[in-house]
């Protein structure tokens, strides 16, 4: 097909990715007009080859680890190549779930842009930044993207991860901006089209588990705190003393995810065995089945 949704993921977010895949088809009136495919870290060995090496992120260095919750992010730029530089693609994180019809995004007028995403931040000086966790791409116009080469450049300190992730290296003339509701950051209302549980510590399917991601480096201008954070990681491990995932503050968002998961189990899209295996790996909260029992069914989709 000439239209495809790509969900990039790793082992730690596999259940989320499966639920996301289900949501895109469930909530579209045109599910027969697009594919939904995964881009999985296990299929891209160049990521693992950099294990333990340092790369440039936010003007400082950090070690690359495949077991980080978000080790899939360098794969965001693969869809044009996977589409043979034809047609339209949407790229999403595995913690993004369709509330509206994704086909409306795939079929929209891009008004001359080659790639579109929402504004990442409203803060002064950051207006150019694109939240690449959801991107709409005209694949024929992105032949210059080189995901593996750009990833390698991070480790030569020629490119900065944070700049890469917000499309700072892209010609601004190629970029268009989506409405925020196509990538709604932990916000769910009647206008939301794609719900993004972007605050990792409160992802609803991970409540109570030990934190397994590297927090954003907010200490580069505070040398003493930065040194203390590095010492913490060295003594206690990369995720040591980082605490546990917390309950999501919006009960509706927890109910939405588990409502989707309940349907996935009922329709055989996800098996009980898989969920229990993910629980045993500490990828999914240990009380997931208890939460499922108390979660009401989702409203049906009008034909």
C-alpha positions as CSV (number, residue, x, y, z in Angstrom):
1,X,0.0,0.0,0.0
2,X,1.1,3.6,-0.5
3,X,0.0,4.6,3.1
4,X,1.5,3.0,6.2
5,X,1.7,3.7,10.0
6,X,5.0,2.7,11.5
7,X,5.3,2.0,15.2
8,X,9.0,1.9,16.4
9,X,9.6,0.0,19.5
10,X,11.9,-2.3,21.5
11,X,11.3,-5.3,23.9
12,X,10.4,-3.1,26.9
13,X,7.6,-1.4,25.1
14,X,6.3,-4.3,23.0
15,X,2.9,-4.6,24.7
16,X,2.3,-0.9,24.2
17,X,3.2,-1.2,20.5
18,X,0.7,-4.1,20.0
19,X,-2.0,-2.2,21.7
20,X,-1.2,0.9,19.6
21,X,-1.4,-1.2,16.4
22,X,-4.8,-2.4,17.5
23,X,-6.0,1.1,18.2
24,X,-5.1,2.4,14.8
25,X,-7.3,-0.1,13.0
26,X,-10.1,-0.1,15.6
27,X,-10.7,3.6,15.4
28,X,-10.4,4.1,11.7
29,X,-13.3,4.0,9.2
30,X,-10.7,3.3,6.5
31,X,-8.6,0.5,8.0
32,X,-8.4,-1.3,4.7
33,X,-6.5,1.7,3.1
34,X,-3.3,1.6,5.1
35,X,-0.8,-0.8,6.7
36,X,0.4,-0.8,10.3
37,X,4.0,-2.1,10.6
38,X,6.6,-2.3,13.4
39,X,10.2,-1.0,13.4
40,X,11.8,-3.1,16.1
41,X,15.3,-2.5,17.5
42,X,16.1,-6.3,17.2
43,X,16.1,-5.9,13.5
44,X,18.7,-3.1,13.4
45,X,22.0,-4.5,14.6
46,X,23.8,-1.2,14.1
47,X,22.1,0.0,17.3
48,X,23.6,-2.8,19.5
49,X,27.0,-2.3,18.0
50,X,27.2,1.0,19.9
51,X,26.5,-0.5,23.3
52,X,28.3,1.3,26.0
53,X,29.8,3.9,23.7
54,X,29.5,7.6,24.4
55,X,27.4,10.0,22.1
56,X,26.5,13.6,22.1
57,X,23.2,14.6,23.7
58,X,22.2,18.1,24.7
59,X,25.8,19.4,24.5
60,X,27.1,16.7,26.9
61,X,28.0,13.0,26.6
62,X,26.0,10.0,27.5
63,X,26.5,6.2,27.2
64,X,24.3,4.3,24.7
65,X,22.4,1.4,26.3
66,X,20.1,-0.9,24.4
67,X,18.1,-1.8,27.5
68,X,17.0,1.8,27.9
69,X,13.2,2.3,27.6
70,X,13.6,4.5,24.6
71,X,16.4,2.8,22.7
72,X,14.1,2.7,19.6
73,X,14.2,6.5,19.0
74,X,17.0,6.5,16.4
75,X,14.7,4.4,14.2
76,X,12.3,7.3,13.8
77,X,13.8,8.2,10.5
78,X,13.5,4.8,8.8
79,X,10.0,5.0,7.3
80,X,10.9,6.7,4.0
81,X,13.5,4.1,3.2
82,X,11.1,1.3,4.3
83,X,8.5,2.7,1.9
84,X,11.1,2.8,-0.9
85,X,10.7,6.6,-0.9
86,X,7.1,6.4,-2.2
87,X,3.7,7.2,-0.7
88,X,2.8,8.5,2.8
89,X,3.9,7.3,6.2
90,X,3.1,8.1,9.8
91,X,5.7,7.3,12.4
92,X,4.6,7.0,16.1
93,X,6.1,6.0,19.4
94,X,4.8,2.7,21.0
95,X,3.1,4.8,23.8
96,X,0.8,6.5,21.4
97,X,-2.8,5.3,20.9
98,X,-5.4,6.3,18.4
99,X,-8.5,8.0,19.7
100,X,-9.5,9.4,16.3
101,X,-9.1,8.2,12.8
102,X,-5.4,8.0,11.7
103,X,-6.4,7.9,8.1
104,X,-7.4,11.6,8.3
105,X,-3.7,12.3,9.0
106,X,-2.4,10.0,6.3
107,X,-4.7,11.6,3.8
108,X,-4.3,15.3,4.8
109,X,-3.0,18.1,2.6
110,X,0.6,18.6,3.6
111,X,0.6,22.0,1.9
112,X,4.1,21.6,0.4
113,X,5.8,20.1,3.5
114,X,7.9,17.0,3.3
115,X,7.5,16.2,7.0
116,X,5.1,17.3,9.6
117,X,4.9,17.1,13.4
118,X,3.5,19.1,16.3
119,X,5.5,21.9,18.0
120,X,7.4,20.2,20.8
121,X,7.4,23.2,23.1
122,X,5.9,26.6,23.5
123,X,8.9,28.0,25.3
124,X,10.7,31.0,23.9
125,X,13.5,29.9,21.5
126,X,12.1,26.4,21.0
127,X,9.3,27.2,18.5
128,X,11.2,25.5,15.7
129,X,11.4,22.2,17.5
130,X,9.3,19.3,16.2
131,X,8.0,16.5,18.4
132,X,9.1,13.7,16.1
133,X,7.3,11.1,18.2
134,X,4.5,11.5,15.6
135,X,5.6,12.4,12.1
136,X,3.7,12.5,8.8
137,X,6.1,12.0,5.9
138,X,6.0,12.5,2.1
139,X,8.5,9.7,1.6
140,X,9.5,10.7,-1.9
141,X,10.9,14.0,-0.6
142,X,13.0,12.5,2.2
143,X,15.6,10.6,0.2
144,X,18.3,12.6,2.0
145,X,17.5,11.0,5.3
146,X,20.3,8.6,6.4
147,X,19.2,7.0,9.7
148,X,22.3,4.8,10.2
149,X,24.7,7.5,9.1
150,X,23.2,10.1,11.4
151,X,23.2,7.7,14.3
152,X,26.9,7.0,13.7
153,X,27.6,10.8,13.6
154,X,26.3,11.1,17.2
155,X,29.3,9.0,18.4
156,X,31.8,11.0,16.4
157,X,30.3,14.1,18.1
158,X,29.4,15.6,14.7
159,X,25.6,15.7,15.5
160,X,23.7,16.1,18.7
161,X,21.0,13.6,19.5
162,X,18.6,16.3,20.9
163,X,19.0,18.4,17.8
164,X,18.5,15.4,15.6
165,X,15.3,14.4,17.4
166,X,13.7,17.9,16.9
167,X,14.5,18.1,13.2
168,X,17.0,20.9,13.8
169,X,19.2,19.6,10.9
170,X,16.2,19.6,8.4
171,X,15.7,22.5,6.0
172,X,12.9,24.6,7.7
173,X,11.2,24.9,4.3
174,X,10.5,21.1,4.4
175,X,8.7,21.2,7.8
176,X,5.1,21.7,8.5
177,X,3.3,21.7,11.8
178,X,0.4,19.5,13.0
179,X,-2.3,20.5,15.4
180,X,-1.4,19.4,19.0
181,X,-4.3,16.9,19.1
182,X,-2.4,14.7,16.6
183,X,0.2,14.1,19.4
184,X,-1.6,15.0,22.6
185,X,0.9,14.9,25.5
186,X,-0.9,13.1,28.4
187,X,-4.0,15.0,27.6
188,X,-7.3,13.3,26.6
189,X,-10.5,15.1,25.6
190,X,-13.1,15.2,22.9
191,X,-10.6,16.7,20.4
192,X,-7.7,14.2,21.0
193,X,-6.8,12.2,17.9
194,X,-3.7,10.5,19.1
195,X,-3.1,10.2,22.9
196,X,0.6,10.2,23.8
197,X,1.5,8.9,27.3
198,X,4.7,10.8,27.0
199,X,5.6,11.2,30.7
200,X,7.4,8.0,31.1
201,X,7.1,7.8,34.9
202,X,3.3,7.7,34.7
203,X,2.7,5.4,31.8
204,X,-0.4,3.5,32.9
205,X,0.8,-0.1,32.1
206,X,4.0,0.4,34.2
207,X,2.7,1.7,37.5
208,X,4.8,0.3,40.4
209,X,7.6,-1.1,38.4
210,X,11.2,0.1,38.9
211,X,12.2,2.9,36.6
212,X,14.1,1.6,33.6
213,X,14.9,4.7,31.6
214,X,17.6,7.3,31.7
215,X,16.1,10.7,32.8
216,X,16.6,13.8,30.6
217,X,19.9,15.5,31.6
218,X,18.7,18.7,33.3
219,X,22.0,19.3,35.2
220,X,24.3,20.5,32.5
221,X,24.2,24.1,34.0
222,X,24.5,22.7,37.6
223,X,27.9,21.0,37.8
224,X,27.6,19.7,41.4
225,X,24.2,18.1,40.6
226,X,25.5,16.7,37.3
227,X,28.5,15.2,39.2
228,X,26.2,13.7,41.8
229,X,24.0,12.1,39.1
230,X,27.0,10.6,37.4
231,X,28.2,9.2,40.7
232,X,24.8,7.7,41.4
233,X,24.8,5.9,38.1
234,X,28.4,4.7,38.6
235,X,27.8,3.3,42.1
236,X,24.2,2.1,41.9
237,X,23.8,1.4,38.2
238,X,22.3,3.4,35.4
239,X,18.8,3.2,36.9
240,X,19.7,2.9,40.6
241,X,17.9,5.1,43.1
242,X,15.5,6.4,40.4
243,X,12.4,5.0,42.1
244,X,9.3,3.5,40.6
245,X,6.7,4.4,38.0
246,X,3.8,6.3,39.5
247,X,0.1,6.1,38.8
248,X,-1.1,8.2,36.0
249,X,-2.9,11.3,37.3
250,X,-5.8,11.0,34.8
251,X,-7.9,7.9,35.5
252,X,-9.4,8.2,32.0
253,X,-6.1,7.6,30.4
254,X,-5.5,4.5,32.4
255,X,-9.0,3.3,31.6
256,X,-8.4,4.0,27.9
257,X,-5.3,1.9,27.7
258,X,-6.7,-1.0,29.6
259,X,-9.9,-0.8,27.7
260,X,-7.9,-1.3,24.5
261,X,-5.9,-4.1,26.1
262,X,-9.1,-5.8,27.2
263,X,-10.3,-5.8,23.6
264,X,-7.0,-7.0,22.3
265,X,-7.3,-10.0,24.6
266,X,-10.9,-10.6,23.6
267,X,-10.1,-10.5,19.9
268,X,-6.9,-12.5,20.1
269,X,-4.7,-9.6,19.1
270,X,-2.7,-10.1,22.3
271,X,-2.6,-13.4,24.3
272,X,-2.9,-13.8,28.0
273,X,0.4,-15.7,27.9
274,X,2.2,-12.7,26.3
275,X,0.9,-10.3,29.0
276,X,2.0,-12.7,31.7
277,X,5.4,-13.0,30.1
278,X,5.7,-9.2,29.9
279,X,4.8,-9.0,33.6
280,X,7.5,-11.5,34.5
281,X,10.0,-9.4,32.6
282,X,9.0,-6.2,34.5
283,X,7.8,-4.6,31.3
284,X,4.2,-4.5,32.5
285,X,2.8,-3.7,36.0
286,X,2.2,-6.8,38.1
287,X,-1.4,-6.0,38.8
288,X,-2.4,-5.7,35.2
289,X,-5.1,-8.4,35.3
290,X,-6.6,-6.9,38.4
291,X,-6.8,-3.5,36.6
292,X,-8.3,-5.2,33.5
293,X,-11.1,-6.7,35.7
294,X,-12.2,-3.3,37.0
295,X,-11.8,-1.5,33.6
296,X,-15.2,-0.8,31.9
297,X,-15.6,-1.6,28.2
298,X,-14.7,1.2,25.8
299,X,-17.5,2.8,23.8
300,X,-18.1,1.1,20.5
301,X,-17.1,2.8,17.3
302,X,-20.0,4.0,15.0
303,X,-19.9,2.3,11.6
